[in-house]
Amino acid sequence: MRMRSLVQHVGQGPRLRWMASLMRELAFPRACAGCHRPLDREEGPVCWECVADLPRLSTPFCHHCGRPVAGQVDHRYVCSDCTRRPPAFTCARAPLYYRGIAQTLIGALKYHHAVWLVPGMVDHLEAAVTAWLPEERFTRIMPVPLHPARQRQRGFNQSELLAQALGRRLGVPVDTHTLIRVRETPSQTHLTASQRLTNVKGAFRVKDSPVPGGGSILLIDDVMTTGATIHECARTLRKDGADTVVALTLARSG
């Protein structure tokens, strides 16, 4: 049932590619999505060694943006960047660093349609909510939207797959219609932090302003680098009526 719900959020072209990949998985010995070695029958899509090698993020980190901090600091510590330029989101958290096995698995989901990795990824997101956001009472979950042209090309929005699965786990409604992307932005890979902020400014809009019911929104994305994208999403949502926006990504640079 869980896999069926994932497939429903994949476009027709990618769905066929996903089915072809699944048939290969059934016809040949299964291989780990991280290191590609044959898997034991008891293992999931990622071998135990790769699961153990996932670059997990732990405290201490900036209370606001979640950036890891070396040494001992107060649990309410705010980094110099957030002090100088406070983000629009209330706080941002990520359970993994974007490197090593985590980077490989996220790439497999985004570019090779490995949607069967989503349940395992959501295990980490759910654990992060339990550990770091236990007092939050979210009224809805929203994924960072792709531009329609990009989503047609890819066939799905990986952040939406994560959001839908997490929403089912937490029992929180998932809203994929209120926040939309109205401008397709160039790749941010080689841009500085300030250039990224400029690149995404005005790229998002609330479809039916104000945000219905306001409330506390959990914003989901796959990776956080400088935080420019989630800052702009949060700024847009709060400008149009959201009370708070908490960002949760599977991984972040650091």
N, C-alpha and C positions, 0 to 999 in steps of 0.2 A: 504493500500500500504506500509506504514511504517513497519507494522508487517511482511508482506510478505518478505521484504528485509532483515529483521533480521533472519527469518527462513532460508533463503538461505545460511547463513553463519554458520549454525549449522549442525554438522555431522549427518549421518543417524540414528545411535543408539540413541544419545541424542535427535534427532528430534522426534523420536517415544515417548521417555519419556516426551518431551515437549508437544506433542499432548495429551498424557494421562493426564498430569497435566492440560492442557487447558480444557479437557472434564470434569475433576473434578470441575474446576472453574465454568463451565456452569451448571453442574448438581446439585451443592450444593451452599448454600449461600457463596458469596465471602468473604474472610478473608483478613485482612491487612497483607501485607508481613512483617511488622515490629512487630506488637503486636498481630496479629492473631485474633483480634476481628472482628465481621461481619461488612462489609462496607455498608455505605449508597449508594444509587443509584448514587448520584452525585459525589462520591469520586472515585479517580483512584485506582491503586493497593496498594497505601499507604494511610492510613487515615490521616486526617488533623492534628490530635494530633501528630502523628509520624513525619509528615513533619515539624511541628513547633518545634519538639524536635531534629531535625537534628543538630549535633554539627558543626555549621558553623565556618569557619576560617576567621579571618579578620586581617587587619593591626593593629599594626606594625609586620613586619617579615623581616628576612634577605633578602636583595635585590637579593642575588645569589641563595641560596638553598630554600628560602621560609619558613625557620623554624620560628615559632612564637617567638616573643620577648616580655618580660614583660616591661612595662614602656614606656616612650616616647623616640624615637630614630629618627634620620634623615631617610628620605625615601630611601636614598642610603646606609643605614647601611649594613655592611657585617659582619657576625658572625665570631668568632675566628676560628672555624673549616674551614670555606671557605677561611679565610685569610691564615691559615697555609697550607691547602691542597686544592687549588682551583679545583672545579669540572670541568669536560669537557663540561658540558652543560652551556649555556649562563645564564639561570635562570630556576627555577622550581617553579610551582604554584600548589595549590590544594584548592578547595573550602570548603572541609570538613575535620574534624579530623577523624581518623580511630578509632572510638569507638562508643559505644551505638548503636543507630538505624542505623547509616551509616555502621558500621561493620556488623550488621545483614543483611542489604540489599545486601551488596557486597558478603557476604557468600551465600545468596540465589541465586545470579546470578552465582557464580563460581561453587557451589557444588550441587545446586538443579535446575539448568537449567531455572531459572526465567528470561528468556530473555525479558519478557514484562516489566521489570523494566528499561530497557535501555533508552527509551525515557525520562523518568523522571530524570535519572542520567545525561543524556546529557544536560538537562536544566541547571544543575549546572556547567557543563564544559563550556557551551556556555556563561553563565553569567560571569565566571571567565575570559574568553578571552576578553569579552567586558570591564570588570572592570579593569583588570590588564595588559592586553596585547593589548591595542587598537591601538598602532602604528606598531605592527608587521605585516609584509606582508609575510605570509607563502606560500612557493611554493608547499609544499606537507605535508601531515600528514602521520606519520608512527606509527603503534602500536608496543609495545615491543613484539617480537615474542616468542612463546613457542617452545620448542624442538618438532620436529615432533612426537616423541613417546608420549610425554605428551599431545599433541593436539589430537592425535588419541584416547588416553585414555579418555580425557574429551569430545572430539567431537567438540570443538570450542575453540577459544581464546577470552576470555572476553574483553581483551584490543582491539582486532580487532573489536568486535561489537561496542564498544564505539567510536573507531576511524571512522568506516564507518558512523555511525549515525552523528557524529560531522562534518565530511567532507561534508555530504549533507546539514547540517545546514549552514555551513560557505561558501560553494561553493568552497572548496579546494580539489584537487585530493588526494585520499588515496592510498598510495603505500605499499602493503603487500608483495612485492617480493624482494626488494633491501636488506633489513636487515634481516638476517637469524640467527637462533640459531644453532650452530654446535656442542655444547656439552651440554648434560643434566646435570644440576648441582643439588647436594643434596639440601634439604630444608634448607633455611637460617634462620628459625624461632629462633633457639637457638644460633646463631652465633653472635660474636661481630662485630662491624663496620669494623675493619681491616680484620677479617676473611671473612666477606661478600665480601669485595673487592677482596681478593685472590680467593674466591670461584667462582666468575663470570669472572675473568680475562681470556680473550681469548675465552669466551663462544659465542661470536657473530662475524659475518663476513658480509662484503658487498659482495653480490653474484656476481655482475658484476662491479668490481672496474674500475674506480672511480665512486662515487655516480653520477648518471646521472644528469647533469645540476647544481650540487652543490646546491646552494640556501639555503633558510631558512626552516628548518624542525621543525614541531611540533610533538614531541614524546609523545605518549599516553600510560599510564598504569593505572591500577586500584588503586594501593596503593603504596605509597612511605614510606619506613621505614628509612633506613639510606641513601638512594640514591645511593647505590652501583650498582644496576642494571642499572638505567638510566645513571649513570656516565659511565659505561662500554659501553653501547649502543652509547652514545654521543661521547665517545673517538674513537670508531670504525668508526662512520660516519664521524667525522671531519678528522681523519687520512686518510680517503679515499675520501676526497673532499668536504664534506658539509661545507658551510660557517658558519652557526650557527645552534645550536640545542637548542630549548626551550622545556622543559619537562612540561607536564600537567597531573596530576593524579587526580582521583576523590577524594581521601582522602590521608592523610598522618598522621603518628604518630607525637605526639608533647606533 
